Amino acid sequence: MKIIKNRKKFFLLSLVMILIGFVAMTVNQKAGKGALNWDVEFTGGTSMEIDFGEAYDTEVLMEVIEEVTEQSAPQIQQIMGTNAAEIKLQHIDGATRVKLMNALWAEYPSAELKEANDISGTVSSEMQQAAIKATAIAGVAMLLYISIRFRDLRAGGSAIIALMHDVLVVLAAYAVFRIPVNNTFIAVLLTILGYSINSTIVIFDRVRENKAHYTAAETAERIDKSIGQTLNRSINTSLTTLFTVGAIYVLGVPTIKEFALPMMVGIIAGAYSSICISGSVWYVLMPKAEKGIES
């Protein structure tokens, strides 16, 4: 494998994927849709609990809500063991609520509005801060752990850069596919961070183990060899996880799909970054002396 030799090509591919996300955010923002499809947990909005009194079709509900409210991504979550659902959408006034209930009664005459609440901006602000804090704490903890384990701050730094790459690629998927950014967003980010770092640590362990068999001038070959020795493990682990999450996406309800789709993107991005990015960044950050290059 020639990962280190072709590192600039991999860096360029990563940059393109991330830029696609920022371009999509810019286009969406100028179109008045918002850079990301923020859900009510982050922006504030209206939550309604409705008991339909009979089995209901989520797709039909989605069409009715979109037609009445002109909102493209309402969140519908079934309340287990009942014929009720919790519907979350951007803020609507009292008149629109009445209009929405009338439309729902036309489809489901037994429907009953159990509860309707406005989610305040204070709560949404706390959710945003929680997402940032959780990601930052996880990143710092991983940086310290990897730096101590490999006795090299550059190893920790390169792993964190690879994780930032994964987060930005997942963020690009949220922008391109307009996936609602709700409370599952935090779960997706933290899951991807934990999953992706695992393969990176396995590769870094092999790089360290192989150090005795290579000279400083052969550092690139040592990293390539280490990646090759762990390649089957990295690919097989990612594929088995991808198949499982893919099945959840195909068979799941819309709220589950909102979690599964970015997870699949994150799994692919994590496998790619572990194999093609993390070792390359570590090599770039190494001083010339450790790479056998005369200054």
N, C-alpha and C positions, 0 to 999 in steps of 0.2 A: 504494500500500500504506500502511496505517496501523499499522505495527508499534509505533512508539513510543507512539502515542495509546492503543493497546490493551494496553500492556505489563503492566498489573496483571492482566488476564485471563490472559495467558500465564504470568505468575509464579504465579498461583493454580492453573492447570492443572498446572504442574510440581510445585508443592507437594503437590497431591492425589496425583499419581503416586508421589512419594517416600514420602508418608505411607502409601500402600497397602502399600509394601514393609515399612515399620516395623511396621505392624499385622500383616502376615503373619508377620513374625519373632516378634512377641510371642505370637501365637496358637500358632505352632509350638513355641515354647519352653514354653508352659504345657501343651501336649499331650504334652510329653516327647520331641518329635522333634528338638529343637535348633533354634535360630533359623535356621540355615542347614544345608543338607545337606552337612556337611563330609566330604570323602573321606579316605582313610587317609593321604594325603600330608600332611595337616594335623593329623589327630587321632592318628595311629598306628593300627596294625591288623595284618591278616594278608594276606600275598601268597602265592599258590599258582600254580605253573606246572604245567600238566597237558597231556600229549600224549594226544589221544583216539584216535590211530591211524586215523582216518577223518574224513570231512567232518562237521562238527557244526553244529547250529542254535543260534545265539546266543539266540534267544527261549526255546528249550527249556532251555538252561543257566540262563537268568535265572529261569525258573519253579522249577527244581529248587533252585537256591541260595536263593531267597526262601522256599521252603517249609521247607527244612531249617534255615536260619539265622534266619528271620523278620526279615531285613534287606531294606529296600525298594529299595536302590539299589546293588547290587554292580557293580563296574566290570570289564568283560570286554574284553580286548584281544587280538586274534588276533596270533600271531607269524608274520610274513610268510613265505610259502614253506613253511609246515608245517601240520599239523593240530593244532597246540598253541595254547594260550591262556594268558594271564596273568590271573589272577582276583584282584582286590583287594577286600577287604571289612573291615568293622569286626572288631576282635579276636575270634577264636573259640578255644575251648580244644581240647585234643587229642581229647576225646570227640566234639565237634561236627565236627572234621575227619574223623574216621573215619566218622561218620554221613553226612557230605556225600559222601565218596568212595564209600561203598556205594550211595548214591542215584545218583551219576553212573555207576557201573559197571552199574547196572540199565538205564540208557539207552545207555551206550557200554561194552560189555564189554572192549574193548581199551584203555580209558583207563589211563594210567600217571601217577602223581604224580612229577614230576621234581624239584620243589623246593618247599619251604614255609618261609616266613620271617615273623617278626614285625617290623613296622616300628616303631621306637622313637619315643617322644615327643620325644626330642632332635632327631631328623631333622625331625619335623613342626613343631617350634618354629622351626627354621631356615627352613623353607619359609614360615611365616607372616611372619617377619622379612624375608625376601627380598622377599615381595610388597609389604610396607609400604615398604621402602626403595626398591624399583624405582619404585613409583608416586610417592613423594615426590621422588625425584631427577628424574624426568621432569617433574613439575609445576614444580619450582623452575627447571629449565633452560628450560622454555617461558616461565615468567614473566619471566625475565631477558631472553631473546631478544626476546620481543614488546615488552617495555618499552623496550629499546634500539632496536629497529627503528622503533617509532612515536614514540619519545622521549616516552613517556607511561606512567607506572607504572599509571595507571588502565586503560589499554588492556590491559596484561598481566594486571591483576587481574580485569577483566571476563571475559577469555578463560579464566582459571583457574576462575572461578566457574562458567562454562558447562561446563567439563570436569568439575568436581565434580558438577554436575547430571547429566551423562551417566553418571558412575560410580555415583551413587546410584540412577539409574533401572535400570541394569544389575543392581545389587545387589538391587533390588526384584524383578526378573525371576527372579533366583536363588532368592529367598525364596518367591515365589508359585508358581513352577513346580517347585520343589524340585530344581533342577539341581545335580548333584554339584559341590561346590567342590573341585577338584583342581588339578593343575599347569597345566591349560589356563586356569584362572582368571586367572593372572598374564598369560598371553599375550593373553587377551581384553581385559583392562583396558588393557594397554600399546598394543595394536592400536587400540582405540577412542580412546584419548588422542591417538595420532598421526594417526588418520584424521579425527577431529572438528575438531582444531585447524586442519587444512588449509583447510576451508571458511571458518572464522572469519577466518583471515588474509587470504583473498581479499576478504571483505567489508570488513574493516578497511582494506585497501589502497585499495579504491574510495572509502571514506569519506574517507580522506586526500586522494585525488586530486580529489575534488569540493569540497574545502574552499574553493578559490578562487572557486567559482561561487555560494556561499551566504554570507549574513551570519550573525552569531552568533545572531540571533533565529530563524534558519531551520535551526538545528542538527538538530532533529527531522526536518524535511523532507529534509535532506541524508542522514541515516542511512537513512530510509525509501527514498529514491531509490537509494542505493547497494545496499541489500538487493534492491530490485526489479531493478536492472541485473545482479546476479549470481544471481538466483533460478533461472533456467533451468539455469545451470551447476551450482548446488548440488543441485537436484532430480535432474537427469540423472545426475550423478556418483553420487549416493546410490542411485538406482534400479538402475543397471547393477551396482553392487556388491551390492545387495540381491538381485537376481536370481541372481547367481553363488553367493552364500552360501546362498540359498534352495534352489538345485539341490543343493548339497552336503548340506544338511539332509535333503532328500527322499530322496536316493539313498545317503547315507552310512550307515555302521554306527553303533551307539549311541555309541561314544566320539567319533566325529566330530560327531554331533548335539549332544553336550554342549558342543562349541565353537561350532557354527554357530548354535544357537538364541540364546544371549546376544549373539552377534555381530550377528544381525539386529536384536535389540532395541537394541543400541548404535548401529547405523547409523541407525536411525530416530530415536533420541534425539539423536544427533549432528547430524543434519540439522535437526531441530527447534530445538535449542539454538543452532546457528549462525545460523539465520534469525530466530528469535523471542526468544532470550534474550541472546546475547552483546552485540549492539548496544544492546539496551534497558538492560542493566546498565551499559555504558559511558556511556550518556546519563545514567543516574541518578547515577553517580559524578562526572560533570563538575561543576565549580563553576558557580554561577549565572551568573557573568560570561561564561563560554564558551558558555552557552546563551542569552545576551541577556536574562536575567531580572534585574530590579533586586532587590537584596537589601533 
